[in-house]
């Protein structure tokens, strides 16, 4: 039997290892193994021996170590529960960086064994590790659920090392999905947790992810400084996994700066290390980056060799699909550059098939949007290669397979029952109310943290998944178009962008300037509009780039825009052509995609509601409430500005549009009252209220109803809740600020108007920025007047905006409103 000092030494080593201080623990394990081997304590010696494998794996090939561990499990002494569990844990840690299939199986065994031995903290760690494995296997839904579960459990089980790990992993995932603000919040929390627990290892995952987030924000000096600080803190100076991640980050910084030789050197070193230890996932990641760097520096043959090596590395992990679509698309791009078009086309098509498998496991609509954005270069690369080959029909379908996908799947899904709020959602309502009642900064920060954790645990509210997403063909779209109607579908990229111009009888693609140049022009023009100024120079320049370069535009008065990226925030009606605003000659509508437009038009011919109008105006009297609900972006609770003209606006809309009208004014216009109505019977919904757009956390964007202190709801109808509504409306008008604004990814936009389309509305009128309620009331009276006289929704909106323009009002007052969905509808 080992003496007390030996047991104490082993426990010290285990405590260090539990807190991920493996380098310090390994020295103690080595001493314990030597002593116990001499004294014949075989079981304890084996326990200490396998515990050293974590550090060995940083410089030795992983596969032989995993084989050794598998052999150790077969030893008779390994049948004891404690030793068997230990070997499985070490095996799982190594497998996490080697093979996700093996890692998932081993950590599942650890979960079972830990539960049997009542080691519940280890059991929850095993669940978190299964989540990491599921991410690489492409099961994003399970990955999020399991990692978040382990992260939250670690907090309440007082396991700071696990808390830091899973919070860091989740934050790193957010960086991967380009959610940088949210990622920094999570990563900073992980770093603070580690700093407040001195025994916990340096949070390397969090720091690596922060370096990547700084790079994406173009804060290169800060990113390199943090990398240097991180390098100094590394526990050893040999090439280990931490240094591998650091090399990747630095290589990407140099890539952004155009320093290709430095970039290639960093990536090549990372590839060499990954191959040395059999870290195939790292070899894929670094190989992809190295191949792109080679291609940009004109070394096509080297690029092809490097991407072939990356794809070969993927063959060692046949069931890990997360990186495979990118690898295939990179090779396709290289082959296209080398004029091997047929081989390139086959690889692009294969990459899209794998991407579709990955997208099918998205846990929420927003994650699906983010994944599409993360893989956007696959779609744009394939699109451009097909355009070069003069295959416009297939090119159109490629870009349509990404555009408006969430909305299209919602429209294609079978009818569903109304969603009932879960226990977590009810608690969310309560926390929102608590947030609204306090102005104390620390208290608000604490509630905000609780809200964030709770939101992570709320399951997906997305509609049932369809078996496959089938984008519309070019000919199908043309059959659904009306005479003199033009669809403009934009594809932004650098160094060039494109627009597909589609009429009933013709389709053609035109080349535009690059995304970066367009983005700068759009930002400058929006700033002019926000200052309530007219800016004919930028309005004309943007029109020349986006509209005038398309000959079909001049003969097509009805235009449907399928925007991309920054174009989601550009009011096309406020562009100028031949000295006049576009709104003077064209009606403009928008759609998430051509596929969505076609689906809406097919549904439009079906039975509608009961020819009824519902109007809602909570903010009619400034004396009614002093502290309405607020959200995360508002620093303290404060009165929202009254909208006295909103009552008149709703009354006029009700009079002009329908005799059979229902209205909710003032204190009666609560969220609860609104949701309790049979919303599916209304043909028109007009909501004149405040809106809150949260660009970073889109599901938090809300419409603000009248407060109800003792009611079941918080007064905030969020995007998440809107998706759960059952609507059958031809028109929803959101006469609220920022309802058309949302975070755009590379391929889509998440906003309130899109949520209403998902819920069943055929068209939605919304605003891109805050609007003046008196001018809005005046414009809406004209809008509904034209609708009542038989005009289409887009034409009625054009006429109402043009009226303000004729009164010499700048675009600030009339340009924010736009119609999404099918603007050709008539009421």
N, C-alpha and C positions, 0 to 999 in steps of 0.2 A: 504493500500500500504506500502511496506517496505521502511524504510528511506534510505538515501544515504549511511550511514555507513554500513547498513545491505547488501545493494547491493554490496558495495565495498568488504565486507568480503566474499560474495559468489563468486565474481570475482577472489579474491585471491585464494580461494579454487579451483576454476575451472582451474586457471593457473597452480597451483601445480599439479592437476590431469592430465592436458594435457601433462605435462612433466614427467608423471609417478611417481610423488612424492606423492603417494597415502596415505602413513602413515601420513604425515604432513597435507595433505588436509582433511583427515577424521576428525581430531580434529576440524577444522574449520566448516566442514559440520555438525558435532554434535551440535556445538553452534548455527549455523543458524537454524537447525531443531527445537531445543528447543525454541528459540526466536519466530520463525514464527508460531509454533504450538500454543503458548500462545496468539499470536496476531491474530490468525485466518487466516494466510496466507497459506491456505491449499496446494496450488499448489507449492509454494516455499518450504514448509516443506517436501512435498513428493519428490521433486527434491533432496533436501539435504539428505533425508532418504535413497533413493536408491543408492546415490553416496557413501555411507559408506559400501556397500555390497562387494566391491572389497577387502577391508582389512578383513572384516568378513569372506570371503571365504578362507582366509589363515588358519583359525583354526576351521571353522564350516563346516558341511557337505554341499556339493554344491547343491544337489537336492532340499532340502527344500527352499534354497534361490532362486533358479530358479523358483520354484512354486510360491513363493511370488511375484516375478517380473512379472510372467505371470498374476497373479491376479491383480497386480497394473495396468497393461496395459488395463484391462477391466473397470477400474474406469472412470466415466464420465470426471473427470478433466484431465485424461491422453489423452484426445482427442486433447488437444492443441499441435501444432506441436513441440514446443521446449521440452515440458515434455515427449511427446511420444518418441522423438528421444533420449532423455537422458536415459529413461528406456531401450530402445533397445540397446544402447551402453553398459550399465552395464550388461544386459542380455548376450550380445555377448561376453564380456570379461570373464564372468563366464563359458559360454558354451564352449569357446575355450579349457579349461582344463577339460571339462566334456564329451562332445559329439560332434564330428566333424559334424555330420549331422545337429544337432540343430544349431551349431555355423555357419555353412555355410548359413543356411536359415535366421538366425537373421542378420548376417552381410550383406546379400543381401538386406534385408529390410533397414538396416542402409544406405547402398549405395544409395538406391532410395530416402529415406527421406532427406539425406544430400544434394543430388543433387537438390531436390526441394527447399531447404532452402539456396542454393548457398554456402554451407559449403564444399568447394571443398577439403580442406585438410583432413577433416573427411571422405569425400567420398573416397579419395585415401587410407586412413587407412583401410576403410572397405574392399576395394579390396585386400589389403595385408592380412587381416585376413581371407578372403575367400581362399587365396592361402595356408595359414597354414592349414586350414581345409581340403583342397583338398589333401595336402601331406598325412595326416593321413588316408584319404579315399582311398589312392592308386592312385590318379590321379596326377602323378608326372609332367606331361606336363603342366597342368593348374597351378599347384602349383608354378613351376618356373616362368612362365609368370607373374602371379599375384603378387608374392612377389617382383620380380625384378621391375615390373612396379611401385609398391608402394614405393620401395626404391629409385628409380631414381626420381620419382615425389616429394618425400619428400625433396630431395636435392634442387630442383628448386623452390619448394613452400616455402622454408625456414621453414621447420618443423623438427628441429634437433632431437626431441624425436622420431619421426617416422623414421627418417633416421637411428638413432642408433638401433631401434628395428628391422627393416627389414634387415639392413645390418648384425646385429647379428644373426638373424634367418637364413639368407642365409649362413653365415659362419658356424653356427652350423650344417646345412645340409651338408656342405662340409666335416666337421669332421665325420659325420655319414657315408659318402660315402668314407672316407679314403683319401680325397684330402687335406692333412695337410698343405702343403706349401701354396696352394691357400687359404685355410681356414684362416691361420695365417695372411695373407695379408688383408683379409676382416675384420677379428676380430680386428686386430690392428687399422684399419681405424675407426671402430665403437667406440673403446675405445678412440681414439684421438678426435673424434667428440664430444663424451660425455664430455671429459675433457675441451674442448674449449667452452663449453656451461654450465656454473656452475648450471644453473637452471634445467638441465636435470638429471634424476635419474641415480644412479649408474648402469652401463651396466652389469647386472648380467648374462644375457644370454651369452654375449661375454666372460666374465670371466670363466663361467662354461665350455664353449666350448674350451677355451684356456687350461684349466686344462686337459681336455680330449686329446687335441692335444699333450700336453707335455707328457702325459702318453704314448700315442702311439709311441712317439719318444724315449721312455725309459728314459726320463729325470724326474725320479721319485721325486728326492729331490726338483727340481724346482716346480713340480706339487703340492707337499704337501705344500711347502712354499706359493705358490699362493693361495691354499685352505685356509691356516691359515689367510693370509691377507684378503681374501674375507670374512671369518667368522667374523673378527673384524669390517668389514664395514657394516655388516647386520644391518638394522635399528631396529631390535628387536631380542630378544634372545629366543622367543618361536619357536616351530617347524613349519616353514612355507614352502611354495614351494621352496624358494631359498635354504633353508637348506636341503630339500629333494634332490635337484639336487646335492648339495655338498656331501651328503652321498653316492649317487650313484658313483660320481667321485672317492671319497676316497676308496670306496669298490672295485672299479675296479683296483685302484693302488695296494691295498693289494693283490688282486687276482693275478696280474702280478708278485708280489714279492713272491707268494706262501704262504702268511700269511693268511691261510684260515679262522681261527677263527675271526680275525679282519675283514676280508672281509664279512663273514656271519653276523657279528654284525651290520655292516653299512647297508647292504642290508635289513636285518630284520627290522631295525628301519625305513627305507624308506618305506617298505611294510606296516608297522603298520600305519604310518602317512597317506599314500595314502588311506588305507581302512577307516580311521577315518573320512576323509573329502569327501569320495566318489570320489577320483581322480583316476578313473579306468585306465586311460592310464598309470599313474605312477605305479599303482599296477601291471600292466602287465610287464612293463619294469623292475621294481625292482624284481618282482617275477621270471622272466626269469633268471636274474643274480644270485639270491639266489639259485635257483634250480641247476644251473651249479656248483656253489660253493659247494653245498651239495654233488653233484655227485663226484666232484674231491676229496672231503675229505672222500669218502667212505660211506656216509650216504644216501644210495639209497632210502629207504622208506621216509625219510624227503624230498629228492629231488622230489620224485613223488608227495608228498602232496603239496609242494610249486609250482610245475608247474601246478598242477590241479587248485590251487587257481588262478594262473595267467590266465589260460584259462577260468576259471569261470568269472574273471574280464572282459575278452574280450566279454563275453556274454552280458554285459551291453552296449557294443559299437559294435553291430553286423555288422555295415557297415565300421568300421575302420579296414583295413586289413594290414597295414604296419608291425605291429609286429606279426601278427598271424602266418605266416610261420615259424618264429623263434621259437615261443612257441611250435608249433606242432612238429618241428624237435627235440627240446630239450626233449620233452616227449618221442618221438620215441627212442632217444638215451638212455634214462633212462630205457625204457622197454626192449630194446635190451640187456642192461647190466644185466637186471633181467631175461634174457632168455625167454622173451615173444615175440618171433620173429614175429609171425603173426600180433599181435596188433601193433608192431613197424612198420612193413611194411606198414600197412594201414595208419598209421599216417604220415609216410614219403611221401607216395603217395599224401595224401591230402595236405601236406605242399607245394609240388611242384605245385599242381594245383593252389593254392592261389598265389604262387610266380609268376606263368605265367600270372595271371591277373594283378599283379603289374607291371611286365615287359612290358606288352602291352601298358602302358601309358607313357613309357619313352620318354622324349622330344627330345633326341639326341642319336646317337650311343654311345657316351662316357658315358652318364648317364646310359644307359642300361648296359654297361660293368661294371660300378661302382656298380650298384645294384646287378648284378650277383656276383661280388666280395664280397659285403656286406653279401650276403646269401650263400657264398661258403660252409660254414659248413653244410648246408642242403644237398648240392650235395655230398660232400665228406663223410659225415656221412652215408647217404643212400647207397652210393657206397660201403663203407666198410662193412656195415651190409649185403648187398647182396653178396659180395665176401665171407664173412664168411659162408653164407648159400649156397655157391657153385652155385650161380645163376649169372654166368658171363655175359650172354646175357643181362638181365635186368640191371645189374650193368653198363655195357658199355653204354646202352642208357641213363641212368641217367646222367653220366658224359658228354655225348654228347649233352644233352639238355642244357648245359651251355657253352660248348666249341664252339668258332667260331660262336656264334649265330648271331652277327651283320652281318658278311660276308655271312652266309647261307641265312639269310632273304633277303639280297640284291640280291643274286643269284636267289632266288626263286620268287622275285618280277617280275611283268610284265614289258615289255619294257617301257621306259619313254622318254619324250622329254628332250633336254638339259636344264639345269637350268639357268635362267637368273639372273644376280646379282641384289639384292634388293638395295634400296636406302641406307640402313645401310651398306651393303657390299661395295658399292662404296665409302662411307665415310670412311670405314675402310682402303681402298686402299690409300686414301688421307692422313690419319693420319700416316700410315706406311711410306709414303714418307717424311712426316714432321719429323718423328723420325729419318730417315736416314740422314737428312740434318743438324741436330744439334748435337753438342757435349756438350752443356750446361746441367749439371746434373739436375738442377731444371726444366728446360724446358722439358727434356726427361721424368722426373718423372711425370710432368703434362700430357704429351701426353700419357704416359703409362697408367695413370689413366683413361683418356678418352677412350683409346682403350679397356680397360677391361670392362668399363660400356657398351660400344657399342657392344662388343662381347656377353654380357649377353642378349642383346635385339635382336640379330639375331636369327630368327626362325630356327627350326631344318631343316637340309638338308638331313635327312635320307630318304631312298626310301619308297614308299608306304608300309604300314604294311601288311604282310600276315595274314590270319585269325588265323593260328596256326603254331607253329614251330614243325616240325616232324623230330627228329633225326633219322639217319640211323640205321638199325639193324645190328647186327654183321654178320649175313648171307648175307645181302645185300652188306656190305663192302667186304666180302670175294669173292663174285662173281665179283667185279670190280677190284680185285687185279690180277697182272700178276705173272707168274712163278718166283720163287725165290725172290719175293718181300716181305718185312717185314714191317709192321706198328708197331711202338712202341708208345703207348699212355700213357703218364705219369700222375700220380696223386700225387702231393706232399702234405704232411701233417705231423704233429707231433703227436705221437712219431714215426710213420712209414709212408713210402710212398709206392707207387705201380707203376708197369708198366704192361700194357696189351700188350702182344706180339701176333700179328695177322698175319697169313699167309693165303694163299688161302685155305688150308685144315685144319688148326688148329688154336686154340686160347687158350691162357693160361695167367694167371696173376701171377706176381712174386712180392714178398715183398722186399722193399728197406729200406735204412736208412731214418731217419726223415728229414724234410725240413730244419731245422736249421743247421744240420750238413752238408747237401749238400750245403746250401747257403754259409757257411764259406769256403768250398773247392772251390766253383765256383769263389768267390770273390778273393781268393788267386791266383788261376790259371789265371784269367783275368789280375791281376796285373803283373804277370810274363810276359804274352803276351805283355801287354802295354809297358813293359820295353825292348821289343825286345829280350827276352831271351827264351830259351827252358827250359821247366820244366818237365822232364820225370816223376818225382815222382808224382806230382799232376795230370798230364795227364793220368798216369796209374791208379792212385787211383780212379779218376772219371770214367774212362772207366770200371774198375772192378765193380763199384757200379751200373752204368747206362746201360752198354752194355754186359760185359762179363758174368754177372749173368744170362743173357738170352741165353739159348743154341741155339735158332733159329738164333741168330745174326751171328754165325760163318758159317752158311750155306746159308746165304741170302746176296748177294752182293748189293742189291738195298733196301735201308732203308728209310722209311718215318717216320719222328719224329713228333709227336703231343706234343709239349712242354707244360709245366705248370710252371707258376710263374718265378722263376729265371732261369729256363732252356731256356727261350726265349733269354737270353743273352749269352748262352754257345755255342761256335762253336764245334759241335760234331766231325767235320772232324779233329780237332786238338787234339782229345783224342788219347791215345796210347794203343794198344793191342798187346801183345806178342812182345814188343820192336819196333813196327812200328806204325806210325800214321794211324788212321782209313782211311784217304783219300787214302792210298796206296792200300787198298783192297775193299773199299766200296764207292759207291756214296750215298750221303745223301741229302735228300730234306725235306722240312718242310711244314706243313699245319696247319691252325688255328684249324681244327678239321677233323675227319674222314668224317663227313657229308659234309663239304666243299670240301674235296678231291673227293668224289663221285659226287657231283654236277658239279665240274669242268670237270671231265672226261665225264660226260654225255653231257656237252656243247661242249666239244672238238670235238665231232664227227659231229657237225653242221657246216654250212658254215662259212668260215673264211672271212678275209678281202680280198683285191685284190692283195695279194702276194707282198706287198710293205714294204719297210724299211724306217723308219724316224730316222735320227740321229741329235742330238742337242749338240752343244759344244760352250757355250758363252765365256768361260774364256780362250781363246786361246792366247791372247796377253796382257802381263802385263802392257803395256803403254796405254791401251785403256780407263780405268776408274780408278779414284783415290778414289771415295767414292761410292761403291756399296751399295745396300740396306742392312740394318741390322735389327735384330729382338731384342726382349726384353732381351734375355740372353746375348747379346753383350753389354758391358758397354758403348762404344762410337762407332760411325761410323768409320770404318777403311778399308783400301783396303783388299780385300780377295786375297789370294795367287793365282797367275795365274796358269793355268793348260795347259801349252804349248803342252804337249803330248796328250791332249784330242782331238785335231784336227786329228792327225794321228790315234788315237784310233777309232774315228768315221769313218774315211775314210776306214780303214782296215775292220771294221765291215760291212760297206756297201758293200765293194768289196767281202768279203767272203760269205755274206749271201744272197744278192739280187742284180740283175742287175737293177731292177726298184726301185731306191733309191732316197729319198729326204733328204737334209741336211740343217741345219741352223748353221752357224758359226758366232762367234764374235758378232758384234752389231746387226746382223739380228736375233740372237737367243733370241728374247724377249718373254716374257710371252704372250703378245697380239698376236704376229705372231704364236706362238705355238697353242694357243687356237682357232685361226681362221681357222686352217687347219681342214680338215675332218678326225679327228683322228680315227674314226671308220673303215676307209678303210685300216689302216696299220696293217700288221701281226706282225711286230716287231718294237718296239720303243726303241731306245738307247739314254739315257739322260746322258751325261758326263758333270756334273756341280757340283757346291757346294750344299750341303744340310745342313739344320739346324734342329736338333731334340730337341724339347722342351718337356722334360719328364713330367713336371708338367702340362703344358697346351697343350695337344697333338694336338689340332686343329690348333695350331700356327706353328707346324713343317712344314717346307717349302723346296721346291727346288728353288734355286736362279738363275734366268735367267739374261740376259743382261739388264742393266738399260735402261729405256726409259723416260727421264725427261719430255717430253711433251705427253707421251702416256697415255692411260686410265688405265693401270695396274701398280702395284707397283713393278713388277719384282719378286714377291714371290708367287709361286704356292703352296698354303697351302693344308694340308690334307683335309680340308673342301671343297676346290675347286676341288681337285682330285676326291672326291666322286661324284661330279656333272658331271664329264666327261662321255662321251659315247664311250666306247672302245670295240673293238672286236679282241684284239691282242692275239696271242699265247704266246708272250714273251714281257715283259717290262724289260729292263736292266737299273738299277739306279746306274750308275757309279759315285756315290757321297758318301761323308762321312755321317755316322750316319743315313742312310735311312732305315736300318733295325731295328734301335733302337727305343724303345717307352716305355711308362709307362705300366708295366704289372700289372694287378690286380690279384686277387686270381684265376681268370679263363681265362684271355684273355690278349691280348696285342694290344695296339693301335699304329700303326706306318704307315709309308708311303707305305710300300709294301702291307699291308692289305687294305689300301685305294684304291690302284690300282686294287686289286682283286675285291673289291666292285664295282669298276667302269666298270669291265668287262674283265680284263686281266686274261688269264688262268694260267700264271706263272709270277713270278717277281724275278729277281736277284737283290739283294741289299746288303748293307754293314753294319756291326755292329759297325764299328769305322772308323775314318779318314784313308784314304788310299793314298799311294804314286802314283802320276798320271803316272809316267814312268813305274813302275812295273805293274800298272793296265792296261796300254795300251798294254804291252807285253802279259799279261795274257789274255786280251780280244781278241787279235789276234788269239791265240790258241783256245780259246773258240768258236769263230765264225767259225774257220776253221773246228773244229770237228762237229759243227752243220751243216755246209755245206756238210759234208761227211755223214750225216745221223744219227749222234749220238743223243741220247736223251739229253734234257737240263741238267739233273743232271749228266749224264755221261760226257758231254762236259765240264761242270764246274769242275768236278773231274779231268779230264785230264789236264785242264789248271792250276789248283792249284798244281797238282802233278809235273808239269814241274818246277815250282818255288821251290818246295820241293827238287827235284833232284839237283837243283843248290845250295843247302845248305842254302836256305833262311829260317829264323825262321817263326813260324806261324803268326807273326804280319803282314807279307806281303801278305800271301795267304789265311789265315783262315777267314778274316772278311766276305768274299762273301758267300752268301747262296741263294738257290733257294726256294721260297715259292710257294705253289699252286701245280700244277701237273707237277712234274719234269720229268715224263716219256714221255712228248710230244716230237715230232720231228717236225722240220720245213719243 
